[in-house]
Amino acid sequence: PRLASKGVLRPADGAIQILARSLKAKDPTFVACSPAASLVAIAESSQHRIVICSLVTGEVVRTLGKFGWASGAADGLNYPKGLAFDPSGEHLFVADRSNHRVIKMNAATGAVVAGVGSRGYGDGCFKYPQGVAFADTAAHGPLVFVCDYGNDRIVALEPTALEWRFGVLHTRLTGLARELDEQA
């Protein structure tokens, strides 16, 4: 289904309708669309996986991940939450909630190519990260922003190797702007 202009759901045409009928998502928690809007990634947290679907054909293309206690760039997902594609659509950033880390996956194979985090507070640590967003900022270049739920903070990471870029950013807009300016 798709959202009509007055907020009423109505059937969609083609691939979206096929996807809506065929996808049997279990505990979907977050979605992300590829830059070309040809794929949608769906985090099925309780299934410890990410389902990639085609918005062109309406079919499930692949399933990424499986349950595992992991750290750094090791394979395994434990309640994946937030998702974000990089601008090329080649990589998917994942907030791996109960592994207390953020990973960068190859969107085609599911291989973890970079990861950062362990449970705790301070640089390199997360406590139940929930969301991720990719931004190519004019002032600071590309960044991955992470909502570190358990530590009540927003963190900015360098997207290539997921290295700490600015440390902890404040959630209040004035604090965020001030800290970015000071570290530039």
Disulfide bonds with the S-S distance in Angstrom:
none
